Amino acid sequence: MLMAGVACAVFACTSTLVTGVPEGSVSIGVYEGTFNGVYNEGSVEVKLYRSPDGSELCYGHFDEEGSYLNFRGKMQGDDMQGEVLLPLEGTISGKLSSDGEAFSGTYKFTVPPFDHGTWQARKQ
């Protein structure tokens, strides 16, 4: 199970962490799919926003049987680089397809359980 219960308290209110979206940002896509790692697998959701300054930001979460792990990132063209948020730490990267319909990439947790794997999602 993702984070073996450590995540439950922090991820009970996922929407709280999404408040980091700058005021005036516009949603430009919601992507849903799956992730597959060495130790964990489940669903993933990525929300893409365009901020007032023109930058594109990503906020999302991994979900394994109700345990959530949040992440955030920033787009540079079609490439996303981001970070996995507490209680775990790690990195996430992704690439948006040229038609904007698919998003996929990799993730790595840098603290126990040290999981790593791939994710893929389609625009909803």
C-alpha positions in Angstrom: 0.0 0.0 0.0 1.3 3.5 -0.8 3.2 4.9 2.1 1.8 2.2 4.4 -0.6 4.5 6.2 1.8 7.4 6.6 0.0 9.2 3.8 -3.5 8.9 5.2 -3.4 11.9 7.5 -1.7 14.2 5.0 -3.7 13.2 2.0 -7.2 13.2 3.5 -7.7 16.7 2.1 -5.9 16.6 -1.3 -7.7 19.7 -2.5 -5.9 21.8 0.2 -2.6 21.3 -1.5 -4.0 22.4 -4.8 -4.6 25.8 -3.4 -1.1 26.6 -4.6 -2.6 27.2 -8.0 -2.0 31.0 -8.7 -5.2 33.1 -8.6 -6.5 33.7 -12.0 -5.1 30.5 -13.5 -7.1 28.7 -16.1 -7.5 24.9 -16.3 -6.2 23.6 -19.6 -6.6 19.9 -19.0 -7.3 17.1 -16.6 -5.6 13.8 -17.3 -6.4 10.4 -15.7 -4.6 7.1 -15.9 -2.5 4.6 -14.1 1.0 4.3 -12.5 3.1 1.2 -12.2 6.1 0.9 -9.9 8.2 -1.7 -8.3 6.1 -1.8 -5.1 3.0 0.2 -5.9 0.4 0.6 -8.6 -2.8 2.5 -8.9 -4.4 5.6 -10.6 -2.9 9.0 -11.3 -4.6 12.3 -12.0 -2.8 15.4 -13.4 -4.4 18.8 -13.7 -2.7 21.3 -16.0 -3.1 25.1 -15.5 -2.0 28.2 -17.3 -1.2 30.9 -14.8 -1.7 34.7 -15.4 2.0 35.1 -16.2 1.7 32.5 -19.0 3.5 29.6 -17.3 2.0 26.2 -17.3 1.8 24.3 -13.9 0.8 20.8 -13.0 -0.8 19.5 -9.8 -1.8 16.0 -9.2 -1.8 12.8 -7.1 -1.1 9.1 -7.2 -4.0 7.1 -5.6 -3.5 3.5 -4.4 -6.6 2.1 -2.7 -7.5 5.5 -1.2 -4.0 6.6 -0.1 -3.0 9.7 -1.9 0.4 11.1 -2.7 0.5 14.6 -4.1 2.9 16.2 -6.6 3.4 19.4 -8.5 5.4 20.4 -11.5 6.1 23.0 -14.1 5.9 22.6 -17.9 8.7 23.7 -20.2 7.2 23.2 -23.7 5.8 19.6 -23.7 8.1 18.5 -20.8 7.1 18.5 -17.1 9.5 18.4 -14.2 8.2 18.3 -10.7 8.4 17.1 -7.1 6.5 14.6 -5.0 5.3 16.3 -1.8 5.5 15.2 1.8 5.3 12.8 3.6 7.4 11.3 0.9 9.9 13.1 -1.3 10.8 12.4 -4.8 10.7 13.6 -8.4 8.2 13.2 -11.2 8.7 14.0 -14.9 6.4 13.7 -17.9 5.9 14.5 -21.5 2.7 15.8 -23.1 1.9 14.4 -26.5 2.0 16.8 -29.4 -1.8 16.7 -29.8 -2.3 17.3 -26.0 -4.4 14.2 -25.5 -1.9 12.0 -23.6 0.6 12.6 -20.8 3.2 10.1 -19.6 6.4 9.9 -17.6 8.3 8.5 -14.7 8.5 9.0 -10.9 11.0 8.2 -8.2 10.5 8.3 -4.4 13.8 9.3 -2.7 12.8 8.2 0.8 11.3 4.9 1.9 9.7 2.9 0.2 12.1 4.1 -2.6 9.6 3.1 -5.3 10.1 4.2 -8.9 8.1 3.5 -12.0 6.1 4.9 -14.9 2.7 6.6 -15.3 0.4 7.4 -18.2 -2.8 9.4 -18.5 -5.3 10.5 -21.1 -7.1 13.8 -21.3 -10.7 13.7 -19.9 
